[in-house]
C-alpha cells in the first residue's frame, strides 16, 4: 500500500492481485474491502464478470480512507456456483 498506516488504520492506495492458481477459468464478479474490526464494507467494485484464466492474475489498486486492517472479499463463479474468497491486506493478493 501507499499512504498512511496509523494504529492499524490505512488511508491511501492499496495495490493487490486477484490470482487464479487453479487449473480452471474463474469469473470475478465483485470485490469488496471490509474493515476487520466491524465488518463494514468500505470499498466495493463490480468486476463485470471478468474472466481470470488458469494460473494468471489481475492487478488492482483501490483508494481507501481510514479502514482498519482491511480484508479483501472476492466474489467469483466457478462451474455455475458462486464462491467468496477472503484475504487480509498483508497478503496483497486474493488467491483462488
C-alpha positions as CSV (number, residue, x, y, z in Angstrom):
1,X,0.0,0.0,0.0
2,X,1.0,3.6,-0.3
3,X,-0.4,6.1,2.1
4,X,-0.7,6.4,5.9
5,X,-0.8,3.5,8.3
6,X,-1.7,4.6,11.9
7,X,-2.7,2.2,14.7
8,X,-3.9,-0.4,12.1
9,X,-5.9,2.1,10.0
10,X,-4.9,2.6,6.4
11,X,-5.7,5.7,4.3
12,X,-4.4,5.8,0.7
13,X,-3.9,3.3,-2.2
14,X,-3.9,-0.4,-1.7
15,X,-2.5,-2.4,-4.6
16,X,-3.3,-6.1,-4.8
17,X,-3.7,-9.0,-7.2
18,X,-6.6,-11.4,-7.9
19,X,-4.8,-14.7,-8.6
20,X,-6.2,-17.9,-10.1
21,X,-4.0,-20.7,-9.1
22,X,-6.5,-23.3,-10.2
23,X,-6.5,-25.2,-13.5
24,X,-9.9,-23.8,-14.4
25,X,-11.1,-20.4,-15.5
26,X,-13.0,-18.4,-12.9
27,X,-15.2,-15.4,-13.4
28,X,-14.7,-12.5,-11.0
29,X,-18.0,-10.8,-10.1
30,X,-17.3,-8.3,-7.3
31,X,-14.6,-7.2,-4.9
32,X,-15.2,-5.7,-1.5
33,X,-12.7,-4.3,1.0
34,X,-14.1,-4.5,4.6
35,X,-12.8,-3.2,7.8
36,X,-11.7,-6.1,10.0
37,X,-12.8,-4.5,13.3
38,X,-16.5,-4.1,12.4
39,X,-17.1,-5.8,9.0
40,X,-18.3,-2.6,7.3
41,X,-17.8,-2.5,3.5
42,X,-15.5,0.4,2.9
43,X,-15.0,-0.2,-0.8
44,X,-17.0,-2.2,-3.4
45,X,-16.4,-2.6,-7.1
46,X,-18.2,-4.7,-9.7
47,X,-15.7,-6.7,-11.7
48,X,-18.1,-7.1,-14.6
49,X,-17.8,-10.9,-14.8
50,X,-14.1,-10.6,-15.7
51,X,-12.6,-14.0,-16.6
52,X,-9.4,-14.9,-14.9
53,X,-7.6,-17.7,-16.8
54,X,-5.9,-20.6,-15.0
55,X,-2.6,-19.7,-13.4
56,X,-2.9,-16.0,-14.1
57,X,-3.6,-12.8,-12.2
58,X,-5.2,-9.4,-12.5
59,X,-3.8,-6.4,-10.6
60,X,-5.9,-3.7,-9.0
61,X,-5.4,-0.5,-6.9
62,X,-8.1,0.8,-4.7
63,X,-8.2,4.1,-2.7
64,X,-9.4,3.7,0.9
65,X,-10.0,6.1,3.7
66,X,-9.4,5.1,7.3
67,X,-10.1,1.4,7.0
68,X,-8.9,-0.9,9.9
69,X,-6.7,-3.8,8.8
70,X,-8.6,-4.4,5.5
71,X,-9.9,-7.7,4.4
72,X,-10.4,-8.4,0.7
73,X,-13.6,-10.3,-0.3
74,X,-13.7,-11.7,-3.9
75,X,-17.0,-13.0,-5.2
76,X,-16.4,-15.3,-8.1
77,X,-18.1,-18.0,-10.1
78,X,-16.8,-21.4,-11.0
79,X,-18.9,-24.1,-12.6
80,X,-22.1,-22.1,-12.2
81,X,-21.6,-21.7,-8.5
82,X,-20.7,-18.5,-6.6
83,X,-17.9,-18.5,-4.0
84,X,-16.4,-15.9,-1.7
85,X,-12.7,-15.9,-1.0
86,X,-11.2,-13.8,1.9
87,X,-7.7,-12.5,2.2
88,X,-6.1,-10.0,4.6
89,X,-4.3,-6.9,3.4
90,X,-0.8,-8.2,4.3
91,X,-1.0,-10.8,1.6
92,X,-1.6,-8.2,-1.1
93,X,-3.4,-10.8,-3.1
94,X,-6.6,-12.8,-3.2
95,X,-5.6,-16.3,-4.4
96,X,-8.2,-18.9,-5.6
